[in-house]
Amino acid sequence: MRNWIGIALSVATALVGTGTSAMAAIGNEDAVVALHIAPASQKTVCDYAMPACNQVTTSAPLGNYNVYLFVANHSDSLGTTGISLGIDYDGTPGSGVDVYSWTLCSDLDFPNDGWPEPNQGNVVLWLHDTNCQYGPAPVAGGVFSVTAYSPDCFSVIPRPVDNAVYVVDCLLAQIDISKSSPSHLGYVCFGAGEGYNPCSVIVAVQPTTWGNIKTLYQ
């Protein structure tokens, strides 16, 4: 049996540092990392059924919500085993959005000390051998419990330590999607503004067979 915890940690080590060592990704160029607003609930939040990528909710009135961090439009054959990202919002208590908790829905994460405070980063991983996530449907990496006190937007941003947003596939290849145009990073708004769903502007990935993938390495 392969040491999947060791593999996950090796991916995290490559992403947590300021440099990266994984090979360039092929097939996840259209992946997005974004946010979805759902009603606040006392149920097990990670059991929530995510909507289709182009149907996520990006705006809501002021109030209490769960905000899901997800990866979507990723390859259905290469899949995703990890993402790295940052978040940003109004960090003043009682003003704009306040984040009260972060619930991990994947297997491991490696947050910065201040997470989930604004302008902080995290590396979110699924166990490589046993729980790699295959696209293109949205997969929630975690949930923020938030209260919006006044109009504000809550955004996915490049992780401050390396100014990048990486998506790592099941072959342990990674790609930085932070500089893609149009943006592959989503944001949600409360009280004013429509937010931004990158799934609405990124063309869905096409299914890829393992036969096609194998030709890339011959």
Secondary structure, DSSP 8 states (H G I E B T S, - for coil): ---HHHHHHHHHHHHHSSS--S-B-SS-TT-EEEEEEEE--SS-GGG-----GGG---EE-SEEEEEEEEEES--TTT-BSEEEEEEE---STTSSEEEEEEEE-SSEE---TTTTSTTEEEEEE--HHHH-B-SSS-EEEEEEEEEE-SSEEEEEE-BTTTTB-EEE-TTS-EEE-TT-SS--B-EEEESS---B-GGGTS-------HHHHHHTT-
